[in-house]
Amino acid sequence: MNKTSNGDLSVLDVVGIIFITLKIIGVEPVAGWPWWIVLLPLWIYIGALAIIALVAWCIKTRKN
């Protein structure tokens, strides 16, 4: 889940790209999945970043 400055992809990025590709070309069972499930690996990454930011904000405000 870590991204480095040199542009490496995380596991969730790769899984997301694979799911999107399989959905678009119509490979079962992914073709039958709704789009929100196909995009879930990307949303997990965004959600994890949001949680980390929220925890950091809570810690910062608690110190002040």
C-alpha positions in Angstrom: 0.0 0.0 0.0 3.0 2.3 0.1 3.8 4.4 -2.9 7.3 5.7 -3.5 8.3 8.8 -5.3 9.7 6.8 -8.3 6.1 5.8 -9.5 5.9 2.2 -8.3 2.4 0.8 -8.2 1.0 -0.7 -5.0 -0.8 -4.1 -4.9 -4.2 -2.4 -4.7 -3.3 -0.4 -7.9 -2.4 -3.5 -9.8 -5.5 -5.4 -8.6 -7.7 -2.4 -9.5 -6.2 -2.2 -13.0 -6.7 -5.9 -13.5 -10.3 -5.8 -12.4 -11.1 -2.8 -14.6 -9.5 -4.5 -17.6 -11.4 -7.7 -17.1 -14.7 -5.8 -16.7 -14.1 -3.9 -19.9 -13.2 -6.9 -22.0 -16.0 -8.9 -20.5 -14.2 -11.8 -18.7 -16.5 -13.6 -16.3 -17.0 -13.5 -13.4 -15.7 -9.9 -13.2 -17.9 -8.8 -16.2 -21.0 -9.5 -14.0 -19.8 -7.5 -11.1 -21.2 -4.1 -10.5 -18.7 -1.2 -11.0 -18.5 -0.3 -7.3 -17.0 -3.8 -6.6 -14.6 -3.5 -9.5 -13.4 -0.1 -8.3 -13.2 -1.3 -4.6 -9.4 -1.8 -4.5 -8.9 1.8 -5.5 -11.5 3.1 -2.9 -9.8 1.0 -0.2 -6.5 2.9 -0.9 -8.3 6.2 -0.8 -10.1 5.3 2.4 -6.9 4.2 4.1 -5.3 7.5 3.2 -8.3 9.4 4.6 -8.2 7.4 7.9 -4.5 8.1 8.3 -5.1 11.8 7.7 -7.9 11.8 10.2 -5.8 10.1 12.9 -2.9 12.5 12.3 -5.3 15.5 12.5 -6.8 14.1 15.8 -3.3 13.6 17.3 -2.3 17.1 16.2 -5.4 18.8 17.6 -5.2 16.8 20.9 -1.6 18.0 21.5 -2.7 21.6 21.2 
